[in-house]
Amino acid sequence: MLMISSIRSLINSKFGALFALVFIGLIAIAFALGDVSGSGNFGGLSGGNVARVGDRNITLGELNDSLENRMRAERQDNPTLDMVRFVEGGGLDSTLEQLINRYAIAVFGDEIGVAVSKRLVDSEIRKIPGAMGLDGKFSAEAFRAFAQQIGVSEKAIRDDLTQNLFAQQILPAAASGPTAPDGMVLPYASLMLEQRAGQIASVPATAFLPKSAPSDSVLTKFYSDNAAKFTIPEKRAVSYAIFGSDIIAQRAKPTEADIAAYYKSNAAQFAASQTRNISQVIVPTEAAAKSVAGQVAAGKTLAAVANELGLAVTSTANVTKTSLASSASQAVADAAFSAAQGTVATPARGKLGWAVVRVDAVNNVAAKTLAAARGEIEQELLKTRSEEMLTEMTAEIEDAFADGATISDVAKQNGITVSTSPKLLATGQDISNPAYKPIPEMQAILPAAFQMETGGEAQLIELVPGEKFAMIAVADFDEAAPPPLAGVRALVQQQWAQSEGAKGARLAADTLRKAVDGGQTLEAALAAAKINGAQVERLSGTRADISREGQQVPPPLSLMFAMKKGTAKIVQAGGDRGWYVVYLTDVVKGDARGNTDMLRARKQELSGVLQQEYAAQMIVSAAKHAGVEKNEDGIAELRTRLTNRDGN
């Protein structure tokens, strides 16, 4: 069985996670596939296409868009990521494979008659939050604005959704295979219980540090070869203008005429009114209601009568006639508001049965004069107008930026001060001034600023939803690059010495390994080597120990589970700190028989792997069926351009 070692996103939409698919835990994934590329002569591919799947071309522009959007998504977790490192880390190849996989599933689905109609695609479009109008319903105008905002054509969105819908229908069926058989589960579960123990000798790099300083040429070459180690991440200086609802408070302040008009149009709100505190019991028939009312009139309490009937009394304070009519019925409200305080109203039929209502209190609210209501009205008008004017203002700012206005232009027009930060890392650090402390708002400003195009238009972001905003623009930036050698010479020389020491440690570790393989004990070999700082320790663990997610596993422990008993191997300590010699002394086989909980968990785990494998094989088969050709020259040219290499 082909075991999947890495899982990639199949449905990696141009719109981020917006159209991510969900089905039995598998949709929205694809797998590291084998080479499904054809070896044809690209008879149908032009220079503007990077691949052909069946009779459909994947254009260079489409791959470029996918790369930009995928890198933007990656930068959510790694703000300093740039295109060069993204491509060199496999981003170009995996993104192209994802596009090919999506097209392959769509081509295959189309050929076997899987239905994805225009109406079905339309229904998916109507679910896009950005396509909703102010009334919460789909709006064609809002959809077009959404497409323009994310920089994608309507056709591209439809194509993307179509591919997703093909995958939604095909992959679940492919992945719904049988569960893992018990004959596979027991050996796997037992393997997780396997215990191993051995000895490790740590050989530190510090025991082999060079005695003399390197020449200029040696240090320069080391610095050039290890430039990535010394690279300072991208820095950006951000211009920002922060404002809140207070900026329009004076303009939103209502006039006396506004207050008077509001008072007049809402006269009922300020007129004299009456509320009542009531207690009531609901019975099924009119006869029962009259019986309850009669017993209360004869001297019993409403609660006592209700208790005898197995019913409960509900009490409500400050109820209005309108609200009672809405919750019960108009007849109940009329009866309750006709009765005097302390009496039982004439029984009336409500929505749930016949209501017997006792009036506990009558609360008369005097009418409010304009003078008395003025403060309340002013606050309400100020709040409403501020919200409206703030919404209008933010829309005008976004429109101005879209039309090419600068942050200085818009800030000046609105009387807002613009500030500019020093060049900062995405973390908010100013490496030229360790004492620098960013303003609290930078926690929201910097992530947005590092997502912006360096030469792009300014943007408006929310700091506190609906209350506080910031206009931001990239004022200046330094691309990620190593600093001049002269400025970090001491650090580079220290790293060079550590690197040379690690080389010596490796040679010494390999000599120890050969001695152990030749029959010496590890202790004896290490004693003979006389390595300063080296020591032997015992190490043991189970295979489950190296399989726990999120746990840092020591390299020697991992290595022990890839060795034969009685053998020695070497492994790097990492960071040029030295090397380990690992000698495996004991292997105790595991036995999961009778461990019901573990067998159940491993069965579920293996079944999930099998489902992933079935889906992966479906994608491989679809790609082979459709036929895939890659424009290798075009891909190489794109790779060179994106990594700023000249191809020499």
N, C-alpha and C positions, 0 to 999 in steps of 0.2 A: 504494500500500500504506500502510495506517495504521501509522505507526511508534510503538511504545510508548516513552513518555518516562519513565514512572515505574511501578514495580511495587509492588503492595501485597500484603499477606498475605491470601489468600482463606481459608485454613483457620486463622484466628486464633481458636483455641478459647478458651472461657472458662477453660480449665485451662492456659493458657500454652502451652509447647511440648510438653506431655505427649502430645498426640494429633496432633502435626505429621505431615503426610503426606509420603511420599517416593515419587516415581516419575520416572524419567528426568530428574531435575533440575528438574522443573516443579511437581510437586504441592507444596502449601503456598504457592502464589503465586496472586495474581490481579492484574488489571491496572487501571490508571486507566481506567475505562469512561466512555462518554458517558452522557447523561441517558437512563435507561431508565424514568423515572417516568411513570406515567399521569397523565391530567388528569381523572380521574373525580371523582365527588362524594363518595367515601368512604362509599358506602351501607352497607358492611359493617364500617366501622371505628368503634370506639368511642373515647372520649377516652383510654382506657388503652392504646391501640395507636399505634405510631408509623409503621407501614407494613403493607401487605398484599401478599403475594406469592401469586398464584393465590388459593386459598381459605384460605391460612394467614396468621395475624396475627403480627407481631413486636411484642411487648408493650413497654411503657415499662420495666417491670422487667428484661426481658431486655437491652434496650439499656443500661440503667444498669449491670447486672452486667458486660456486655462492656466498657463504658467503664472501670469500676474495674479490671478485670483487665488490660486493655490498658495503662492508665496505670501499673499496678504493674510490668508488664513493661518499659515505657519507663524507669521510674525505676531499673532495674538499671544502665542506662548514664548516666542523668541524675538523680541522687538528689534534686536540688532542684526537680524538675518538680512543679508543682501542677496541679489540675484546670483552673483558669482559663487558664493558658498552654497546656495540652494542648488544650483546646477551641478556643482562638483560633488555634492552630497547625494546625487542620484535623482534630483527633482525633475530634471528634463526627461530622463528615461521613464520614470514611474508615471509622470503625467501623460506622456504619449501612450504608454501601455493602457492607462485608464481610458483614454479616448478610444483607442482601438477596441478595448473590451466593450465599451458602451455601444459603439457602432456595430460590433459583431453580434451582440445580442439582438439589436434592433433589426439588422439584416436577416438574421436567422428567424426571428419572430415573424417578420413580414413574409418570408418565404413559406413558412409552415401554416400561415393563416391566422396567427394571433391578431385579434382585432384591437386597434387603437384608433378610434374615430376622432374626427375633429370635435365632436360634441364632448367626448371624454376629456380631451385636452382642454377644452373651454371650461369644463367643470373644475379642473385642477387650477386653472388660472384664477377662477373666482375665489379660490381658497387662499390666494396670496395676500397677506396682510397689507402689503403696499399697494394693492389694487383696489382697496376699499375707499369709498368716498366718505365724506363727513357724516353721512347717515348710517355708516356701517355696512352699506351694500356695495356690490361691485360697481365700479365706475370705469368706463373705457378711458376716460381722460386721466384718471388716477393711475390706471395701468400703464398708459403711455408715459406718464411722468415718472413712474417707477422704473420703467425700462431705460429711460433717458438718464435717470439718476445713477443707475448701476452701470451705465455705458454699454448696454446690450440691446440688440435689435429685437423686435417682437418675434421675428422668425427664429432667432437663436433661442429665445425662451421656449417657443413652441417645440423646436427640435429637441431641446434638452428634456422637456416634459415627456415628449413622445418616447425618447429612449428610456426614461425612468419607468414609464408605464409598461413598456415591453418587459423590462427587468422584473417589475412587480409581478407580472403574470407568469414568467418563465422560471425564474430562479427558485421561488418557493416550491414549485413542483419538483424541480431537480433536487432540491435539498431535503425533501421529505422522505428520505430512505429509511431503512430499518435501523433500530438501535444497535449499539455495539454488542456482539455476542459475548456470553459469559466466558467462553474459551479465550477471548482476547482480554477480558477485564481482569481475571485473576492474575495472570502473569504481570500485567501492567501495575496492578495494585501492589503485588508482592515486591515488584522492583522498587517501588517508592519506599518500602520498609527496609530495603537493603542497607546494611551498615558497613562502613569502611573506616579503617584506622591506619595511621602511618606516622612517619617522622618527616619533619621539614627542617632544613638547614637554611637560615637566612644569611645571605651574603651581601653586606651593605656596600653601596657604591663609595661611601666615604673612606673605605679601606684602600681604595685605588685611585684617589684623587691625584692629578698630575702635580709634580713638584715645582714646575716652572710655568710662567704665564705664556699664553699663546702669542704667536706673531700676529701682526696686523692682518696679513692675508688669510691666516687660518681663522681668526675671529670673524673677519668679514664674510668668509664663506659659510661659517657656521650660522651667522646671523641671517644670511640670505636663504640658506637651506631650511631654517626654522622660523621663517618670518611669521608664520601663523601663530606661533607661541607668543610673540611679542606684539601682535596686532592690537591696536587700540580700537574698540568698537566705534561705530559711527557716532558722531556728536552733532547735535543740532541746537542752534539758537532759535528760540521761539518768540515771536512777537504776539502779544496777547492783550486783549481789552476785555475786562470783566465788567458785567453790569447785571442788575437785577430789576425787579419790578419797581423799586424805588425811583428808577430813572424817569418813569412816566407818571409818578404819583401826582405831581403838580398839574400836569396836563389832564389827568383823569379826574381831578377834583370837580365835583358837580357844583353848578351855580344854584342860587336860590330858586330860580325859575325851574331848573331841573328837579329840584326837591319837591316843589309845589306840584309840578306835573305828575310826578310819581305818586304823591299823596292822593291826588285826584283820581288817577287811573286805578289805584288800588284801595278805593274808599272802603270796600268791604273788610279789608284786612285791619283797618283802624277803627271801624264802627263798634258800637257797644255790642257785646256778645255774652253768651251764657254757656257754661259747661256744667256738667253734672257728674257727681260720683254715684255710681249705681252698683247694685248687686243683683244677680239674676240666676235663674235656674231654667233649664230647657227641658220640656216634657214632650212626649210624642203627640198627644191629642189635646183638643180644646177642652174637653171635659176634665182631663187631668189638670190642665192649667187653671181652670176655674176652681177646682177642688183645692189646689195649693193656695191660690189667692184667698179663698174663703177661710182656710185654716189660719193663715197669717192675720187676716182681719179679726179672727176670733181670739188672737192673743199669742199664738205660737210664733216663734222666730222662723224666718225663711230658712236658716241653716238647719233648724230642727226638723222641719217638714222635709227638706231635701234629704237629710240623713236617713229618715224613715223610709224614703223611696229608693235609697241606695244611690242617690245623685249627689253632685257637688255644686256648690255655689261659686260663681266667678264674680270677682269685683273689679271694676275699672274706675279710675279717677280721671277727672277733667275730660270726659268724653263730650264731643260736640254732637249736635244733632245730625250734621252731615256725615260724620264718621260712623255714627251708630246706624244710620240708614244704609251706609255702604256695607258694613259688616253684618248687620242683621236683616233689616228691611225698613222701608219707609213707615210701615204700620207700627213697628216696634218703636221707632224713633218718635213718631207722633204721640204714641201712648206715654212713653217715658218722659217726654218734655211737656206733657199736659198735666202730669201728676204733681202733687205738692210734695215738698220735702218731708221725708219720714213716712210716706204712704206707698202702697203698692199700686202700680199702674194697671190699667185694664189689660188682661192677657191679649197678646197679639201674635200672629204667626210670623216667624222669621225663616231664615234659610235652612236652619237645622231642626226646626220644630216650633213648638209654641213657647214663647218667652213670658216668664213671670218676672217683672222688673220691680225692684224696690229702689226708690230715690233716697239715697243716703245724705246727699248734700246738693244744694244749688249754688253754683259759683257765678256771680255776676261780674263781668269785666267791663269797666267803664270805657267809653269811647276815648280815643287818643286824639288830641288836637294836633294841628300841624306842628306847633311848637314842641309838643311833647314827643312827637314821632321824628322830629328833625334829625337827631343824632343817629337813630337807627337807619333812617332812609339814606343819610349821607354815607354811612359805612357800606351799605348794600350797593349803592350806586358806584362808590369808589372801587369796591372789589370787582364788580362786574365790568366796569369800564377799564380797569387796570388789566384784567385778563384779556379783554378784547384788544386793547391797544398794544399789549405785549405780543400777542399773537400776530397782529398786523406788522409790528416792528420787526419781529424775527423773520417773517416772510419777506419783508422788504429788504432786509440785510442779505438773506440768501439769494434773492433775485439780483441784488447789486453785485455780489461776488460772482454769480454766474455770468453776469454781463461784463466782468473784467475789472470791477472796482477793487482797489487795494484796501487793506485793513485800516490804513491811515485815513483814506478818503471817507470811509463809512464811519469810523470813530469820530472824526472831526465833525461830520454832519450831525451826529447824535450827541455831541458833547461828552464823549467818553475818552478817558486817558489810555494811551497805548504804552505798554512796557515791553521790554525785550530782555529775555534771560541771557546769561552767558551760554556758551556752547556746552551742552549737557549730554551725558550718556542717557540712555533710555531709563536708567535707574534713578535719574535725577542728580547724579554726582557731577561735580565740576572738578575734573582731575587737575586743573591748574590752581584750584583753590579748595583744599580739603575742608576748610571751615564753612564753605558755602552751604546754606540750608534753603531749599526751595520753598516757595509758599505752599500752603496746604492744597490749593487748587491745582498744583502741578501734578498731583496724583491722577487727575482726570485729563489734564491738558497734554502731558507728555505722550501717553499711549496713542492719543489721537494724532498728535503732531508727527510721531514716527510712522504712522500709517499713511500720511499725506505724501503726495509727489513733491519733490523738492522745488520744482518750478511751477507747481500747480496753484490753483486759486485758493484764496483764504477760505476758511470754513467757520461755521457757527456750531458750537457744541453746547449741550446742556450740562451744567455742573450740579444743579439741584433741579430736578424735573419741574418745569412750569414756573420756577422762581428765579433761578440764577443761571446766567449764560456767559460764554466766553467766545469772542472772535479770536481765531488763531491763524497764524501763518508762519511758514519756515523762513526766518530772516537770514540764516546762514547755516552752513553745515560743513563738516569735514567727513569725508568718506572713511570707512574703516581701513586703516593702514598702519604698518609698523612705524614708530617714530625714528628719527635719524639715529644712527648708531652712537654718535658722540654723546647723545643725551642719556643713553641707557647702557653705556659701555660696561660699567661695573656689574650690572645685573646680567648682561649677556655673557661676560667672562665667568661669572659664577655658574650660570647654566651650562656653559661649555665644559667647565671643570666637572660638573655633576654628570654630564653626558659621557665624558671620557672615563670617569669613575665607573659608570654603569657598564661600559664596554669591558673594563677590566673585571668587574664583578661577574659578567656573563662568562668570560673565559674561565674564571676560577670555578664557577658553578658547574660548567661543563666538565672540567677536570674532575670535580668531586663525583659527578654522575658516572663518569667512566670508571672511577675507582670502585664505586659501589657495584656497578655492573660486573666488575672484575672479581668481586667476592669480598671486598672490605666492608666493614660496617660503616654506617654514615658517621658515627662518632669518631671512629679511628681515622677515616679519611679527612675529616674536618680538623682533627688534632694535628695531623701531619701537615696540613696546608698552612697552619698558623695564620689564619686570616683575622685581623683585628676587628673585633665586634661581632664576629659570626657566632651563631649558637644553634643547637639542635633542640627542637620541641616536639611534643606529641600532638597529633591532631586527629579528631574523629568526627563523624557525622553520618547522617542518613541521606539517601537520595532526595527525600522530601525536604531536607534542609536547604538544598540548592534549587528547589523548585518553587519556593514561596515568593509570591509577587511582592515587589517593593523592598525586598531584603537584600542588603549588601552581602554578597557571598565572597569570602576570601579566595583569591585565585588558586592557592594550593588545594583547598577543599574541592573546588570544581574539578581541578586536574585529577584528583584521586579517583573520581568516578569515570575517568577516561583512560585508565591504566590497567595493566595486568598485575596481579599480585606478585611481589618479589622483584619488581622493576623500579627504576628510578627515572625521573624526568625533571626538566627545569622549566620554570615559568617566571616571567618578569614581574617584579613587585609593582611596577607602574610609576610614572613620574620620574624615571631615571633614579629611583631610590635604591635599586639593586635587583638581585635575583634570588629565587628560592630553588632549592633542590628538594624534590618530593620523593619519598621512598614509601611505597605501599606495602604494609606488612600484614594486614588482616582484611578479609572479606567475609561478612556474615550474610548469607542469603535471607531475604525476607519471606514471610509466609502470611498472606492476608486471608487465608481460609478462616471462616467464622467471624471475621471483622465486617459485619453487615453494613454498618454505616459507611465505612471506607469503600467497600465494594459498590455500594449504591452511588457514592459521590464519583468514583472513577468511571462507572458506567455512564453516568450523565456527562462527564467530561469527554470521554471517548466518543460518545454519540454526537456531541457537538462538533468534535473534530471531523467525524465522518460526514456530517451534514455540510460542513464547510468544504470538505473534499469533493462531495457530490456537486456542489455549486461550482467549485473551481473547474472540475472536469467538464461541466456543462459549458463554461466559458471557453475553455480550450477547444472543445468540439465545435462550438459555434464559430470560433475564429478560423479553424481549419476548414470548416464547411464553406464559409464565406470567401476565404482566400484573402490573405493579408500581404501587402507589399509595402516596404518602407523605402523612402527616398533617402538613402544613407548619406549621399552627398549633401542634400539639403539639410538634413539633421546635423551633420558635422559642421556645416557652415553656420547654422543657428547656434550650436554649442560654442563655436569659436567667438561669435559676436557677443554672446551673453557673458562669456568669461573673460572677454577682452584679451584673448590670445590671438596671436597672428598665425598660428598653425605650423610654425617652424619647429 
